[in-house]
Amino acid sequence: MAKKWKAIMQVAATYIGTVVGAGFASGQEILQFFTLYSGIGIISICISTFLFIWLGSKIMRISHEKGCYSYQELNVHLFGKKWSWLVNGLTLIILFGTTGVMLSGTGSIFEEQLGLPNQVGIIITILLSLLTMYRGMSGVIWVNSLVVPMMLLFTAILGFHLLQYGVAGTHTLQVENWEWAYSPLLYAGFNLAMAQAVLVPLGKDIQDSSILRWGGICGGVGLGTMLMVNDLSLLSHLQGVQGLDIPMAYVISEFGGPVVLLFTIIVFGEIFTTIIGNVFGLVRQAHSIFNMNESLAAIMILLGSFIVSQWGFKSLVTFLYPAFGGLGLLFMLRLMMYRKKATMK
């Protein structure tokens, strides 16, 4: 039983680590999708959490039942051969583009927090990614199992601080805009479309379907908890964080040096787990389509992402993320409608 729960926690950690990235770590995603809606944003977080639990588990269930090697094969089942080529092509652009965004983000961390050249940070991240890819899925799981507990520790620190001092948000929402109602759909859809790069191979490689089910549940609950705590922390500092590129840095500035250092490590870790998740999914697709050697595919993908990363972190986020929201929503809606008589045992 202990061994089974360890496997469940590894699946949950891999799910969490794949979803959270530069936008989540910086607090920018949470601020824009939830915090600016004040208390109603909490409702949106609950909706997102439900979607992460339900649909994350469903991605792994379908992949388990169909034996999908990569997200390309999952999308064939969801959209059929006629339209799956278009969805897969757009998904490839999403994964490739966001990998470039994340690489650029790691360069910014090395430059702003450690005083090292931007390119040094990017190159170090590429080398660490190649080492992880060499170990395959076990490497992806191992890295997430290391990083995600640190994320949860940081969340616990923020949560304890909230219990001590409470929430003092004063922002009010113009409810007639109704943006709060679809923001959780856009947020969950985009992140699930990206997470399929890792959730699909997990579904195929892990034989016990109950591990996948409970891993999806625990992963979704973990994501919801982190969203809630970070949202309430930002809400308590709303007057100070609006307009900042990294609002969470403002929140943790009132803590001591060790917490600030932990935050820097976690930001890098969250970005890195997303990078290796994206690259792993792209490698699987390259092997599935072209029968390409996986090590060579990883090198080519990371070199291409390095070129994309030269546009700069902020410019890439501004251009790419809004364009990807529509595809994420389409993917999520189709996943909701997918029906199969067979169920997980």
N, C-alpha and C positions, 0 to 999 in steps of 0.2 A: 504493500500500500504506500509506504514511504517513497519507494522508487517511482511509483505512478504519479504521486503528487509532485515529485521533483520534475518529472517530464511535463506535467501540466503547467507548472510555474515557468519552465523554460519556454513553452509555447506562448504563454501569456507575455513573458518578458520580450520575446521576439516580436510579437504583435505590437506591443507598446513602443518598443524601440524603433520599429519601422514607421509608425505613424508620426511620432514626434520628430521635429526637425528644427531648422533655423527659426521658422516663424513661431513655433510653439515655445522654443527655448527662450527666445528674446521677449516673448509676451505679446508680440505684435499681432499674431493671429487671434489670440484670445481677446485682446483689447478690441479689435475691429469687429469680430464676429459675435462677441458676447458682452463684454464689460460696458461698452458704450450704451447698452440698453438697460443698464442698472439692474434692478431686481428681476425684471422680465427676462434678462439674459440668463438667469438661473434656470428658467423654464426651457430655454433653448439648449442649455447644457444637458438637461435631463433627456431631451429628445435625442440629442447627438449620442448620448451614452447608450440609450436603447438601440439606436441604429448600429453602433459599434458592436454591441453584444450580439444582436440578431444577425446582422449581415456579415460580420467578420467570421462568425461560426459557420454561416451558410456557405461562404466562399470555400472554406476548408472542407465542409461536408461534400459539396459538389465535386471538388477536386479529388477527394478520397474515393468517392463512388465511381467517378469517371477515369481515375488514374491519370489526371492531367499533369504533364511534365512541366509545362510553363503556362503563363497567363494567356498565351496565344490560344492554347487548346481550350481553356475555360471559356474564352470569348466566342469560340466556335459554337459551344453548347448554348451560350446565352443568346447570341445574335444570329446564329446560322452562318453557313459558308458565304452567303451572298453579301452580308454586311460586316462580318467579323474582320475582314481584311482592312476595312476602313477604321474600325475601332482599335484594332491592334496597331495600325500605323500611327494613330493619334496617341495611343498609350505609350508607344515607343518614344514619341516626341516628348511626352510628359516626363517620362522617366529620365530620358537623356538630358532634357532641359533642366529639370530640378536637380539632377546630379551636378550639373555645372553651377547652379545656384548654390548648392551646399558646399562645393569645393571653394567657391569664392568666399563663402561665409567663414570657412576655416582659415582662409588667408587673412580675413579681417580680424579674427580673434588673435592670431599670432602677432599681427601688426599693432593692434590697439591695446591688448592686454599684456603681451610679452615683449613688445618693442622690437620684434624681429621682422625682417622683410616679408611682405605679403606672399611672394612667390615661394619662400621657404616653407611657410605653413601649408600651402597647397601641395607642394612636392612631398612633404612628410606624410600628409594625409593619403596621397596616391600610393606611396610605398606601403603604408599600413593597410590600405585597402587590398593591395595585391597579396600581401601575406595572408589576410583573412580569406580571400578568394581561393587561395591555394588549398585551404582546408575545407572548402565547399560549405554545405549547409551546416555542418558541425561548427565551423568557424563563425558563421553568422549567429548561431545560437549561443556560442560561448561568449562572444563580444556583448550581445544583448543581455546575457545573464550577469555580466560584470557591470554594465553601465546602468541598467534599469534600477537595480537596488539603490544606487546612488541618487537617481532621480526621485525615488520614493522617499529616501531619507531627507532630501531637500524639501519635498512636499510636506513631510511630517514637521520639519522645522517651521515652515510657513504656517502650517495648520496650528501648531502650538502657539505661535505668535498671535494668530487671530483669536484663539481662545483667551489669551491674556488681555488683549487690547480691543477686541471687537472690530466690527466693520463700520466705517464712517463715510460711506459713499453718499453723495448728494446729487448725483446726476439724474436727470429725469428724462424719460423717453417720450417722443411724440408718437403715441401709439397708432395714430391714424396712418403712419407710414407703412406699417405692417412688415417692415424689413426683418424684425426679430423672428417672424414666423418662418421665413424661408432661409435665414442665415444658417440654422443647424443642418438643413438639407444640403446646402452648398458645401458646408464645412465637412460633413461626414462623407458626402459623395466624392469630393476631391481626394480626401485621405484614403478612402477605401479603394478608389481606382489606383492609387499608388501602392497601397499595401498588398494588393493582389500579387505583386511581383514576388513577395515572400510567402504569403499565405497559401498560394496555390502549390508551390513545391512542398510546403509543410504538410498540406493535406495529402499529398501523394506519398511522401517519405515516411510519415508516422502511421504505423499499422493499426493502432488502437484508436478507434473513432471516438471513444469516450474521452480520451486525452485531448483530442481536438475540440470537442464540444466544451469541456470545462476550461480548456485553455482560452477559447474564444470568450467565454463568459468572464473569466478572471481578467483577461486582457481588456475587455470593454469596460468593466468596473474600474480597473486601474486607470484607464484613460479618463473616464468620467470624474474620478476622484481628483486626479491631477488638474483637470480643467476647472473643477469647482474651486479648489483651494487657490489656484493661481488667479482665477477670476475675482474671488473675494479680496485677495491681496491687492490686486490692481485697483479694484473698486475703492479700497480704503485710501488709495493714494491718487485718485483720479485727477485731481487738479494739477498734480505734478507730472504725471506720466503722459498726458495728452500731447501729441506732437513729437514724442521722442522715438528714435529708431529702435532702441532697446529699452522698453519701459520697465522690464523686470530688473534691470540694473539699478534703476532709481529706487525700486522697492527694497532691494537688498543692501542699498547703501547705508541704511541705518543699523545694519548688523556689523559684527566685528570682522576682522580680517579673515579668519578661517572660513566663515560662511561665504565671503566674497570669492575666496580662492576656490571653494567647492562649487560655487555657481559657475565660475569660468571653466572648470573641468567638466561640469555637467553640460554646459552649452556645447562644448566641443564634442562630448560623448553623444549627445542627442543628434547633432549634425552627422557625426560619423556613422551612427547606426542606420540613419536614413540613406547615406551614400552607399554603404555595403549592401543594403536591401535592394536599392535600385539597380546597382551593378549586377548583383546576383540574378535578379529577374531578367535583365538584358542579356546576360551570359547564357542563361537557360534558353531564351528565345533564339539567340544566334546559333546555339548548338542544335536546337530543334529544327530551324529552317535550313541552315547551311551545313549542318554537321561539322561546325567549326570547333577546333580545339578550344576548350574552355579557358585555359590559361592565356592563349593568344587573344581570345575574344575579350577577356578582362583587360588586357593591356591596351587593345585598340579602343575600347569603350572609355577607359579612363583618360587616354590621350586626347580623344575627341572632347570629353568633358572638360579637360584642362583648357582647351582652346575656347570653349564656350564661357568658362569661368573668367576669362580676361575682360569681359564686358563690365564686370563689377557687380557686387552683390545687390545693391539697391536698385540698379537699372534692370537687372534680370528679374527681380521680384515684381517690380512695377509692371513689366511687360508680360511676363509669362503667366503669373498666377491667375489673373482675371480670365485669360484665354482658356485656361484649363478647367475652370469651374463648370462650364456647360457640359463637357465630356464626363466629368465626375458625376454630375447629376443624372445624365443619361444612363451611365453604368449602374448607378445605385437603383434607379427606378426599374431597370430591366432585371436586376438581381432580385428585387422585391417580388416581381411578377413570376419569376421562374418557379415552376412546380415540377416535382418529381415524386412518383408514388413511393419509391424506395426511401427508407428512413435510416438514420444511424442506429446501430444496435447499442 
